Amino acid sequence: MSEGSAATGGADDRLRLAFLGDPNSVHLRLWVSFLAGRGHRVTMLVAKDRVVEPGLPASVAVEQFTSFAAGRRVTPVSLVKGRRSLRRALARVQPDILNAHFLTVHGWNAWMSGFHPYVVTLWGSDIFIHPKKSRVAALLAGLTLGAADMVMINPVMRQAALAAGAPPEKLKTVTIGADVSHFTPGPVSAALRARFGLEGRRVVFSPRSITPLYRQGVVVEALSQLPPDVVVMMPRLRAQPDELARIERRAEALGLSDRLVIVPEIAHDDMPDFYRLADVVVSVPESDSASVTMLEALACGRPLVATDLPAVREWLGEFEGPELVPVDDPAATAAALRRALDQPPEVRAERGSRGRSIVVERADQARTLAGMESLYFELLGRTPAAEGSR
Protein backbone atom coordinates (compact mmCIF):
# COMPACT_ATOMS: atom_id res chain seq x y z
CA MET A 1 0.00 0.00 0.00
CA SER A 2 1.45 3.38 -0.99
CA GLU A 3 2.26 6.18 1.40
CA GLY A 4 -0.90 8.16 2.14
CA SER A 5 -3.22 5.17 1.81
CA ALA A 6 -6.08 4.49 4.17
CA ALA A 7 -6.43 1.10 5.78
CA THR A 8 -9.00 -1.17 4.18
CA GLY A 9 -10.80 -4.34 5.08
CA GLY A 10 -13.37 -5.18 7.71
CA ALA A 11 -17.10 -5.59 7.58
CA ASP A 12 -18.12 -1.93 7.98
CA ASP A 13 -20.61 -1.00 5.26
CA ARG A 14 -20.09 2.73 5.76
CA LEU A 15 -17.32 4.02 3.52
CA ARG A 16 -15.16 7.12 3.78
CA LEU A 17 -15.07 8.54 0.26
CA ALA A 18 -13.19 11.59 -1.02
CA PHE A 19 -13.88 13.15 -4.41
CA LEU A 20 -11.85 15.36 -6.71
CA GLY A 21 -13.91 17.08 -9.39
CA ASP A 22 -16.06 20.08 -10.21
CA PRO A 23 -18.04 20.69 -7.00
CA ASN A 24 -20.68 22.58 -8.98
CA SER A 25 -21.36 19.89 -11.58
CA VAL A 26 -24.94 18.67 -11.31
CA HIS A 27 -23.80 15.17 -12.29
CA LEU A 28 -21.10 14.92 -9.65
CA ARG A 29 -23.51 16.34 -7.10
CA LEU A 30 -25.99 13.61 -7.95
CA TRP A 31 -23.21 11.04 -7.47
CA VAL A 32 -22.05 12.30 -4.07
CA SER A 33 -25.61 13.04 -2.88
CA PHE A 34 -26.59 9.43 -3.58
CA LEU A 35 -23.62 8.11 -1.61
CA ALA A 36 -24.16 10.49 1.29
CA GLY A 37 -27.80 9.46 1.34
CA ARG A 38 -26.69 5.84 1.66
CA GLY A 39 -24.87 6.72 4.87
CA HIS A 40 -21.31 6.98 3.59
CA ARG A 41 -19.01 9.75 4.79
CA VAL A 42 -18.45 11.86 1.68
CA THR A 43 -15.94 14.71 1.29
CA MET A 44 -15.37 16.96 -1.71
CA LEU A 45 -11.72 18.03 -2.08
CA VAL A 46 -11.95 21.50 -3.59
CA ALA A 47 -9.21 23.82 -4.80
CA LYS A 48 -9.01 26.97 -2.68
CA ASP A 49 -9.57 29.23 -5.68
CA ARG A 50 -12.86 27.48 -6.53
CA VAL A 51 -16.19 28.84 -5.28
CA VAL A 52 -18.65 26.15 -4.22
CA GLU A 53 -22.12 27.21 -5.28
CA PRO A 54 -25.13 26.64 -2.98
CA GLY A 55 -26.95 23.33 -3.22
CA LEU A 56 -24.34 20.81 -2.13
CA PRO A 57 -25.99 18.59 0.51
CA ALA A 58 -25.12 19.54 4.07
CA SER A 59 -24.00 15.97 4.71
CA VAL A 60 -21.23 16.33 2.11
CA ALA A 61 -18.12 17.86 3.69
CA VAL A 62 -15.79 20.23 1.81
CA GLU A 63 -12.03 20.13 2.37
CA GLN A 64 -9.89 22.72 0.63
CA PHE A 65 -6.42 22.34 -0.83
CA THR A 66 -4.13 24.27 -3.14
CA SER A 67 -4.20 22.73 -6.61
CA PHE A 68 -1.09 22.71 -8.77
CA ALA A 69 -3.30 24.22 -11.50
CA ALA A 70 -4.47 27.17 -9.40
CA GLY A 71 -2.22 29.66 -11.18
CA ARG A 72 -1.89 30.58 -14.84
CA ARG A 73 1.36 28.65 -15.19
CA VAL A 74 2.15 25.17 -13.96
CA THR A 75 5.71 25.08 -12.64
CA PRO A 76 7.79 22.51 -10.73
CA VAL A 77 7.24 24.60 -7.62
CA SER A 78 3.45 24.66 -8.09
CA LEU A 79 3.45 20.89 -8.61
CA VAL A 80 5.34 20.29 -5.37
CA LYS A 81 3.15 22.71 -3.41
CA GLY A 82 -0.03 21.27 -4.88
CA ARG A 83 0.97 17.70 -4.09
CA ARG A 84 1.90 18.63 -0.52
CA SER A 85 -1.36 20.51 0.05
CA LEU A 86 -3.52 17.68 -1.32
CA ARG A 87 -1.67 15.07 0.74
CA ARG A 88 -2.31 17.12 3.87
CA ALA A 89 -6.02 17.35 3.01
CA LEU A 90 -6.17 13.60 2.47
CA ALA A 91 -4.44 13.01 5.80
CA ARG A 92 -7.16 15.07 7.48
CA VAL A 93 -10.00 13.27 5.69
CA GLN A 94 -8.51 9.75 5.80
CA PRO A 95 -10.73 8.30 3.07
CA ASP A 96 -11.01 4.64 2.18
CA ILE A 97 -11.07 5.61 -1.50
CA LEU A 98 -10.16 8.71 -3.47
CA ASN A 99 -12.31 9.12 -6.61
CA ALA A 100 -11.32 11.66 -9.27
CA HIS A 101 -14.06 12.64 -11.69
CA PHE A 102 -12.53 13.81 -14.99
CA LEU A 103 -9.08 12.64 -15.98
CA THR A 104 -7.61 16.05 -16.75
CA VAL A 105 -6.34 17.94 -13.67
CA HIS A 106 -8.55 16.04 -11.19
CA GLY A 107 -7.16 12.66 -12.19
CA TRP A 108 -3.66 14.10 -12.38
CA ASN A 109 -4.07 15.42 -8.83
CA ALA A 110 -5.11 11.97 -7.62
CA TRP A 111 -2.04 10.35 -9.19
CA MET A 112 0.37 12.98 -7.91
CA SER A 113 -1.01 12.70 -4.37
CA GLY A 114 0.44 9.19 -4.05
CA PHE A 115 -2.76 8.05 -2.35
CA HIS A 116 -4.14 4.54 -2.91
CA PRO A 117 -6.63 3.21 -3.69
CA TYR A 118 -7.75 5.86 -6.13
CA VAL A 119 -10.40 5.63 -8.82
CA VAL A 120 -10.64 7.69 -11.99
CA THR A 121 -14.11 8.19 -13.45
CA LEU A 122 -13.90 9.21 -17.11
CA TRP A 123 -16.48 11.61 -18.50
CA GLY A 124 -15.89 11.85 -22.25
CA SER A 125 -13.80 14.70 -23.59
CA ASP A 126 -11.19 14.00 -20.89
CA ILE A 127 -10.36 10.71 -22.63
CA PHE A 128 -11.47 11.38 -26.22
CA ILE A 129 -9.98 14.87 -26.71
CA HIS A 130 -7.69 16.15 -23.94
CA PRO A 131 -4.90 13.51 -24.12
CA LYS A 132 -4.44 14.38 -27.80
CA LYS A 133 -3.84 18.07 -27.15
CA SER A 134 -0.21 17.74 -26.11
CA ARG A 135 2.52 15.24 -25.28
CA VAL A 136 2.38 16.32 -21.65
CA ALA A 137 -1.37 15.66 -21.48
CA ALA A 138 -0.88 12.23 -23.07
CA LEU A 139 1.95 11.41 -20.65
CA LEU A 140 -0.07 12.46 -17.59
CA ALA A 141 -3.10 10.54 -18.84
CA GLY A 142 -1.01 7.38 -19.16
CA LEU A 143 0.60 7.77 -15.75
CA THR A 144 -2.72 8.52 -14.05
CA LEU A 145 -4.65 5.67 -15.66
CA GLY A 146 -1.81 3.21 -15.36
CA ALA A 147 -1.47 3.71 -11.61
CA ALA A 148 -5.20 3.91 -10.85
CA ASP A 149 -6.73 1.09 -8.83
CA MET A 150 -9.94 1.32 -10.85
CA VAL A 151 -11.06 3.23 -13.93
CA MET A 152 -14.80 3.78 -14.35
CA ILE A 153 -15.95 4.08 -17.96
CA ASN A 154 -18.97 3.61 -20.17
CA PRO A 155 -18.56 0.91 -22.85
CA VAL A 156 -17.73 3.26 -25.72
CA MET A 157 -14.71 4.63 -23.81
CA ARG A 158 -13.00 1.25 -23.53
CA GLN A 159 -10.68 1.46 -26.53
CA ALA A 160 -9.72 5.08 -25.84
CA ALA A 161 -8.95 4.25 -22.20
CA LEU A 162 -6.82 1.27 -23.19
CA ALA A 163 -4.98 3.34 -25.79
CA ALA A 164 -4.27 6.01 -23.17
CA GLY A 165 -2.69 3.47 -20.80
CA ALA A 166 -5.46 2.03 -18.61
CA PRO A 167 -4.87 -1.65 -17.71
CA PRO A 168 -7.83 -3.72 -19.00
CA GLU A 169 -8.35 -5.44 -15.66
CA LYS A 170 -8.89 -2.04 -14.00
CA LEU A 171 -11.79 -1.01 -16.28
CA LYS A 172 -15.32 -1.08 -14.82
CA THR A 173 -18.47 -0.02 -16.64
CA VAL A 174 -20.56 2.66 -14.90
CA THR A 175 -23.13 5.27 -15.90
CA ILE A 176 -24.94 7.92 -13.88
CA GLY A 177 -28.20 7.21 -15.70
CA ALA A 178 -31.37 9.25 -15.29
CA ASP A 179 -33.85 9.56 -12.45
CA VAL A 180 -36.82 8.00 -14.23
CA SER A 181 -39.13 8.82 -11.33
CA HIS A 182 -38.39 12.54 -11.75
CA PHE A 183 -37.85 12.77 -15.51
CA THR A 184 -41.19 11.62 -16.85
CA PRO A 185 -43.58 12.58 -19.66
CA GLY A 186 -46.17 15.12 -18.60
CA PRO A 187 -48.16 18.19 -19.59
CA VAL A 188 -46.53 21.40 -20.76
CA SER A 189 -46.35 24.07 -18.06
CA ALA A 190 -48.56 26.95 -19.21
CA ALA A 191 -46.82 29.21 -16.69
CA LEU A 192 -43.41 28.39 -18.14
CA ARG A 193 -44.62 28.98 -21.69
CA ALA A 194 -46.07 32.34 -20.67
CA ARG A 195 -42.95 33.31 -18.73
CA PHE A 196 -40.82 33.17 -21.87
CA GLY A 197 -43.47 34.42 -24.30
CA LEU A 198 -43.71 31.15 -26.22
CA GLU A 199 -47.42 31.09 -27.05
CA GLY A 200 -47.89 29.95 -30.63
CA ARG A 201 -44.22 29.06 -31.03
CA ARG A 202 -42.44 25.73 -31.36
CA VAL A 203 -39.52 25.16 -29.00
CA VAL A 204 -36.15 23.56 -29.59
CA PHE A 205 -34.44 23.01 -26.23
CA SER A 206 -30.64 22.86 -26.37
CA PRO A 207 -29.72 22.06 -22.74
CA ARG A 208 -25.93 21.64 -22.96
CA SER A 209 -23.57 24.33 -21.68
CA ILE A 210 -22.63 27.22 -23.93
CA THR A 211 -19.01 26.21 -24.46
CA PRO A 212 -17.07 25.35 -27.64
CA LEU A 213 -17.29 21.62 -26.92
CA TYR A 214 -21.08 21.59 -27.14
CA ARG A 215 -21.31 23.42 -30.47
CA GLN A 216 -24.22 25.68 -29.58
CA GLY A 217 -23.21 27.83 -32.54
CA VAL A 218 -24.30 24.99 -34.83
CA VAL A 219 -27.76 25.14 -33.24
CA VAL A 220 -27.98 28.89 -33.92
CA GLU A 221 -26.94 28.39 -37.54
CA ALA A 222 -29.54 25.64 -37.88
CA LEU A 223 -32.20 27.92 -36.38
CA SER A 224 -31.65 30.36 -39.24
CA GLN A 225 -32.86 27.62 -41.61
CA LEU A 226 -36.03 26.80 -39.66
CA PRO A 227 -39.51 28.39 -39.93
CA PRO A 228 -40.03 31.71 -38.08
CA ASP A 229 -42.31 30.17 -35.44
CA VAL A 230 -39.41 28.05 -34.08
CA VAL A 231 -37.36 29.32 -31.12
CA VAL A 232 -34.29 27.87 -29.41
CA MET A 233 -33.82 27.84 -25.64
CA MET A 234 -30.36 27.52 -24.07
CA PRO A 235 -29.17 27.67 -20.44
CA ARG A 236 -26.93 30.54 -19.40
CA LEU A 237 -25.76 28.62 -16.33
CA ARG A 238 -22.05 27.70 -16.59
CA ALA A 239 -21.70 29.34 -19.99
CA GLN A 240 -18.23 30.51 -21.01
CA PRO A 241 -18.54 34.31 -21.34
CA ASP A 242 -16.60 34.54 -24.61
CA GLU A 243 -18.62 31.76 -26.23
CA LEU A 244 -21.91 33.22 -24.99
CA ALA A 245 -20.99 36.61 -26.44
CA ARG A 246 -20.06 34.99 -29.75
CA ILE A 247 -23.37 33.12 -29.88
CA GLU A 248 -25.37 36.25 -29.14
CA ARG A 249 -23.48 38.28 -31.76
CA ARG A 250 -24.10 35.61 -34.37
CA ALA A 251 -27.80 35.42 -33.51
CA GLU A 252 -28.06 39.19 -33.89
CA ALA A 253 -26.25 39.12 -37.24
CA LEU A 254 -28.68 36.46 -38.47
CA GLY A 255 -31.70 38.40 -37.24
CA LEU A 256 -32.50 35.72 -34.66
CA SER A 257 -32.18 37.65 -31.40
CA ASP A 258 -35.92 37.36 -30.74
CA ARG A 259 -35.83 33.62 -31.44
CA LEU A 260 -32.90 32.73 -29.17
CA VAL A 261 -33.99 32.50 -25.54
CA ILE A 262 -31.10 32.34 -23.07
CA VAL A 263 -32.52 31.05 -19.80
CA PRO A 264 -30.74 32.63 -16.80
CA GLU A 265 -30.75 29.53 -14.60
CA ILE A 266 -32.52 26.18 -14.53
CA ALA A 267 -32.57 24.31 -11.24
CA HIS A 268 -32.16 20.56 -11.63
CA ASP A 269 -35.60 19.97 -10.09
CA ASP A 270 -37.13 22.18 -12.81
CA MET A 271 -35.46 20.46 -15.75
CA PRO A 272 -38.35 18.06 -16.49
CA ASP A 273 -40.63 21.04 -17.16
CA PHE A 274 -38.16 22.41 -19.72
CA TYR A 275 -37.91 19.04 -21.46
CA ARG A 276 -41.71 18.80 -21.58
CA LEU A 277 -41.93 22.32 -22.95
CA ALA A 278 -39.67 21.32 -25.85
CA ASP A 279 -41.07 20.13 -29.16
CA VAL A 280 -37.61 18.66 -29.73
CA VAL A 281 -34.38 18.44 -27.71
CA VAL A 282 -31.05 18.96 -29.49
CA SER A 283 -27.54 17.98 -28.37
CA VAL A 284 -24.75 18.26 -30.95
CA PRO A 285 -21.38 18.27 -29.13
CA GLU A 286 -18.04 17.52 -30.73
CA SER A 287 -17.52 14.65 -28.29
CA ASP A 288 -19.77 12.91 -25.81
CA SER A 289 -20.12 9.87 -23.61
CA ALA A 290 -23.32 8.45 -22.09
CA SER A 291 -24.97 11.86 -22.02
CA VAL A 292 -27.25 12.33 -19.03
CA THR A 293 -29.00 15.06 -21.02
CA MET A 294 -29.87 12.58 -23.75
CA LEU A 295 -31.15 10.05 -21.22
CA GLU A 296 -33.25 12.66 -19.41
CA ALA A 297 -34.80 13.87 -22.66
CA LEU A 298 -35.68 10.32 -23.67
CA ALA A 299 -37.08 9.59 -20.19
CA CYS A 300 -39.40 12.57 -20.68
CA GLY A 301 -40.52 11.12 -24.01
CA ARG A 302 -39.15 13.96 -26.12
CA PRO A 303 -37.94 13.80 -29.74
CA LEU A 304 -34.15 14.06 -29.90
CA VAL A 305 -31.61 15.35 -32.41
CA ALA A 306 -28.06 14.38 -31.45
CA THR A 307 -24.57 14.15 -32.86
CA ASP A 308 -23.89 10.81 -34.51
CA LEU A 309 -21.25 9.61 -32.04
CA PRO A 310 -20.36 6.08 -30.85
CA ALA A 311 -21.69 6.77 -27.35
CA VAL A 312 -25.06 7.80 -28.75
CA ARG A 313 -25.34 4.69 -30.88
CA GLU A 314 -24.21 2.57 -27.95
CA TRP A 315 -27.33 3.62 -26.07
CA LEU A 316 -29.85 3.87 -28.85
CA GLY A 317 -28.93 0.77 -30.84
CA GLU A 318 -31.48 0.21 -33.57
CA PHE A 319 -34.00 2.66 -32.12
CA GLU A 320 -35.10 4.86 -35.04
CA GLY A 321 -36.63 7.66 -32.99
CA PRO A 322 -33.72 10.11 -32.57
CA GLU A 323 -32.26 11.96 -35.54
CA LEU A 324 -28.47 11.60 -35.66
CA VAL A 325 -26.38 14.24 -37.46
CA PRO A 326 -22.67 14.78 -38.26
CA VAL A 327 -20.53 17.04 -36.10
CA ASP A 328 -20.50 20.71 -37.14
CA ASP A 329 -23.17 20.38 -39.84
CA PRO A 330 -25.82 23.13 -39.46
CA ALA A 331 -27.67 22.10 -42.65
CA ALA A 332 -28.04 18.49 -41.51
CA THR A 333 -28.98 19.64 -38.02
CA ALA A 334 -31.66 21.98 -39.41
CA ALA A 335 -33.07 19.22 -41.62
CA ALA A 336 -33.20 16.80 -38.68
CA LEU A 337 -34.85 19.38 -36.45
CA ARG A 338 -37.43 20.09 -39.14
CA ARG A 339 -38.29 16.41 -39.46
CA ALA A 340 -38.57 16.04 -35.68
CA LEU A 341 -40.76 19.14 -35.41
CA ASP A 342 -43.07 17.87 -38.16
CA GLN A 343 -43.62 14.40 -36.71
CA PRO A 344 -47.31 13.41 -36.57
CA PRO A 345 -48.62 13.18 -32.98
CA GLU A 346 -49.03 9.40 -33.14
CA VAL A 347 -45.41 8.95 -34.28
CA ARG A 348 -44.19 11.31 -31.58
CA ALA A 349 -46.12 9.40 -28.90
CA GLU A 350 -44.95 5.98 -30.06
CA ARG A 351 -41.29 6.96 -30.32
CA GLY A 352 -41.47 8.84 -27.04
CA SER A 353 -42.75 5.73 -25.29
CA ARG A 354 -40.03 3.56 -26.79
CA GLY A 355 -37.31 6.05 -25.88
CA ARG A 356 -38.45 6.16 -22.27
CA SER A 357 -38.53 2.36 -22.15
CA ILE A 358 -34.86 2.23 -23.17
CA VAL A 359 -33.88 4.51 -20.30
CA VAL A 360 -36.04 2.69 -17.75
CA GLU A 361 -34.61 -0.67 -18.77
CA ARG A 362 -30.94 0.29 -19.13
CA ALA A 363 -30.27 3.52 -17.25
CA ASP A 364 -32.57 3.79 -14.24
CA GLN A 365 -30.44 5.88 -11.89
CA ALA A 366 -31.56 3.98 -8.81
CA ARG A 367 -29.92 0.86 -10.24
CA THR A 368 -26.92 2.41 -11.98
CA LEU A 369 -25.73 4.32 -8.90
CA ALA A 370 -26.24 1.28 -6.69
CA GLY A 371 -24.03 -0.64 -9.11
CA MET A 372 -21.39 2.06 -8.85
CA GLU A 373 -21.54 1.87 -5.05
CA SER A 374 -20.95 -1.89 -5.18
CA LEU A 375 -17.73 -1.30 -7.12
CA TYR A 376 -16.27 0.66 -4.19
CA PHE A 377 -16.93 -2.31 -1.90
CA GLU A 378 -15.43 -4.65 -4.49
CA LEU A 379 -12.28 -2.53 -4.66
CA LEU A 380 -11.90 -2.66 -0.87
CA GLY A 381 -12.74 -6.35 -0.62
CA ARG A 382 -15.75 -5.63 1.54
CA THR A 383 -19.28 -6.96 1.41
CA PRO A 384 -22.00 -4.33 1.86
CA ALA A 385 -24.87 -4.97 4.22
CA ALA A 386 -28.04 -6.37 2.69
CA GLU A 387 -30.46 -3.78 1.34
CA GLY A 388 -32.81 -2.57 4.04
CA SER A 389 -30.45 -3.39 6.91
CA ARG A 390 -28.69 -0.05 6.88
N, C-alpha and C positions, 0 to 999 in steps of 0.2 A: 504494500500500500504506500502511495507516495506521500511525501511530507505535505501536511495540510489536510489530509483525509480525515473523514469522520469514521468512527467505528461503526461497523454494520453487524447484522446478525440479530438473533433474538426473535421473539414472537410478537413484539409490539406491532399493532396495526396502525399506529399513528406515526406518520413520517415527518421528518424535518426537511423541508424542501426550500431551496434557494433558487431564485430565477434571475437571470440576466436577460434583458430585453427592453423593448419600448414600454414603459409603464403606462402609457396612455393609449396603447393599442387595444381596441375593443376585443380583438380575438385573444390576445394574451390575458386580458382581464377576465374573459370568460373561463379560460383555462385555470387561472389561479383561484378564481371565485369558486369554481367547482371543487377544487381540491381543499380549499379552506372550509367549504360547506360540508365536506366529508370528514372533517375533524383533524386534518393534517395541519401542522404548523408551517405556514407559508410566509416567506420573506422575499420581497423584491429588492434586489441590489441595484441601486440607482446612482448614476453619475451625479456628482454634486452640482454640475452646471445644468442639470435637467429639472424642469419644473414638473411636478406630478399634479395632473389636473384632478379636480374633485371627481368622486365616483368610485374610487378604489375601495373595496370592502374594508370595514374597520378591522376585521380579523386578519387582514393581510398586513404584515409589518413592512416597513421601509427602512433599509439600511443604506446609508450613503457611502460612496467611495470616490476617489479621484481616478477617472478613466485616463488611460494613456492617450486617448483621442480627444481629450477635452479642449486642447488648444488647436490652433490652425495648422501647426506643424508637428508631426510625430518625430521625436528625436530619441536617441538612446537614453537620455536623461528622463524623458517623459515615460518611456517604456518601463524603466526601473521604478520610478515613482508610482506609476499606475499599478504595477504588479504588487509592490509593497502595500499600497493602500487597499487593494482588493483582498489580499491575503489577510490583512488585519480585520477587514469586515467579515470575511469567512470565519476567522477565529472567534469573532464575537457571536456569530450566528450558529456555528457548529452544525451545518446541515448534514443530513444523510446523503443527499444528492444535490449537485449543482446542475441546473438545466438552463442552457443558453438557447434562447429563441432568436434565430437569425444567425447565420454563420459569420457574416461580416461584422467585425468589431466585437459583438457580444460573444460569439464563439471564440474569437481570438483571445478575448479577455479570459474566458474559461480555461483555455489551454495554457496561457501564460501564468495563470494563478498557481499552477502545479497541483491543484486540488483534484482528488479522485474519490469516488466516481463522478464523472461529469457526463452529461447528455447534451447533444446538440440536436435541436429540432429545426429542420430546414423548412423554409417558407416558399421558396420559388426562385425569385430573382437572385437570391444570395448564392444559389448553386448553379443556376442556368446562365447568369450574366456576370456577376461580380468577379468570379475567379478568372475570367477571361480579360479583365480590364488591364491587368498588369502582371508582371512576373512575381512581384511581391505578394499580390493578392492570391495568386495561384499557389505560391509557396506556403503562405499562412493557411490557406484552405486545406492543403494536404497535411500539414503538421497538426492542425486542429482536429480534422476528421480521423486521421490516423491514430491519434492518441486517445480519442473519445472512447468511453466505455459503452456508449450506445449512441446510435444516430437514428433519429425518428424522421421518417420520410413518408410521402405518399408514393404509390407504385410507379408513377411516371418519372419520379426523380431517381430511380435506382441506378440507371446507367450513368447519369451525370455524377451521382455521388461516388460511384465506384471509380469513375475516371478521375475524380478530384482527389482520391486517396482514401476513401472510406473502406475499411475491411468488410467483406460481404457478411461475415458472421455478426457484425455489429449493427446491421441494418434492421430496423423494425418499422412496420407499416402502421401509421397513425393518421387520423384526420380529425379536425375539430367537429365537423359536421354542422348540422343546423338544428335549432330547437323547434321541432315540428309541432310542439304544443303551443308555441308562441307565434311562429310563422305559419299561418294558415290562410286559406282562401276566405274571403269575406266581403261585405259590402264596401263600396267606396265612401269615404268620409266626406259628406257634403260640406262640413265646416272646413276641412282641409282644402277642398276644391275652391271654396269661396275665398279663403285666406290668400291664395295665390292668384286669384282672378282667372280661373281655368274653366269657367262655364263655357260650354260649346267648343272646347278645344281638346285635342287628343294629346296624350302625355307620353313622352319617352323619358324614362327615368334612367339616368346614368350614374349609379351610386358609388363608383370608385373615386378615389382621391384625385384631385386636380394636380397631378404631377406628370412629368414626361413619360414615366413608365406606363401609365394607364391610358395614354393617347386620347385624352378628352378633346384635343383639337380635331381628331378624325370625326368625332361625333358632331362637332360644330360644322365642319365641312359637309357632312352628310345631311345635316339639318337644312342647309341651303338648297338641297335638291328635293326636299319634301314639301308637300302641300302647305299652304299658309296657316291652316288650322292646327298644325302640329307644333308643340313646344317641347323643349328639352329642359329637364330639371337636373341639377348637379349639386352636390354638397360642398359648401365652403370649408367645412371643418377639415383641418389638417392639409389644406391646400398650400402648395408652394407659392409664395407671393409673386415671383417672376412668371411662373406658368399661368397663374390666375390672370395676371395683367395681360399676358399674351392672348389668352383665350378671349378675354373681354374685348380687347382691341380688334381681334379678328371677327368676332360677332358683330361689332359695330361697323366694320368695313363691309361686311356682307349684308348689312341692313337687318340683322337678326337680334338686335339688342332686346326687343320686346318679346322675343320668342325663346330667349335663354334665361331661365330662372335659376339663379344661384341661391340655394337655400342656406341661411346663416348657420344653422346647426340642427342636426337630427339626432335626438337621443335614441339609444339602441332600442328602448322599449317602444318607440314610435315608428320604427322602421317598417313593421308590417303594414301600417296605414299608407306609407309612401309606395310600397310595392303594389298594394291593392289599387291605389290611385292610378298607377301606370297602365297604359294600354300595351306597352311593351317595355321590357328592361333590356339595356344594352351594356355590354362589358367587352371592350376591345383592347386589352393591354398588349404590350409587346411580348410579355412573358407572364405565365401564370402557373399556379399549381392547382390544388383542389379548392377552387375559389368558394369561400363561404358565401359571398354575394350571390354567386350562381345558384348555390344550393338553397339559399333563402328565397330567391326569386321563384325557383321551381316549387318549393314547399308552399308558396302562396298561390301557385297555379298560374303564374304569369308567363306570357310569351317571352322568349329570350333570343337576343341576337348576341353572339359571342365570337371572339377570335377563334379561328380554327387551330387550336393548339393540342398537343398530345394529352395534356391533363384534362381538357374538356371532353375529348373523345373517350378518355378512360372512364369518365363518369357516365356519359350519355350513351355509349355503345351504339346500338342501332336505332335508338329513339330518334324519330324524324321531326319532333316538335321544334327544337331550337334551330335557328338559322345560323350557320357558321360561315365566317368571312375571313379573308386573308388579313394579315397585319398591314396597317397603314394603307387601307384601300377605301377612301370615302365613297366612291361610286358603288362598290359592292355593299358597303355598309348601308348606304341609302336605299339600295334596291331591296336588301334583306329587311330593313325596317318597314319599307312600304308593304312588302308582302305580309309581314307580321301584323301591321296595322289593319290590313284589309281582310284578315281571316274572318270567315263567317262565324257567327256565335257558336254554332254547334261544333265546329272544328276547334275553336279556342277552348271550349269547355272540355272536349275529349282529350286534347293534348295537355291541358292544364292538369287534369286528373292523373294522366299517366306520368307527367313530370313529378307531381307530388309523390306518387307511389314509389318512384325511384329513390327519392330522398328518404322517405319513411323506411324503406326496406334496407338501404345501404348506408345512410348517413344520419340516422337518428342520434342526436347529440347525447342523449342519455346513455346510449350504448357505446358510442365512440369514445367519450371521455372516460367511461368506466374501463374500457379496454386500455386506454393510455395509462390510467392509474395502476392497472395490474402489471404493466411493464416496469414500473418503479419497484414494485415488490419483487418481481422476477430478477431485476438487476441486483437487488440486495440479498437475494436468496431467502426472502421471507414469504410467509403465507398469510394473506390478509384474512381478517375475521369474516365469517359468513355474513352475507347481506342480511341486515335487520338486527344484527347483534351488536352493532356499534352504539 
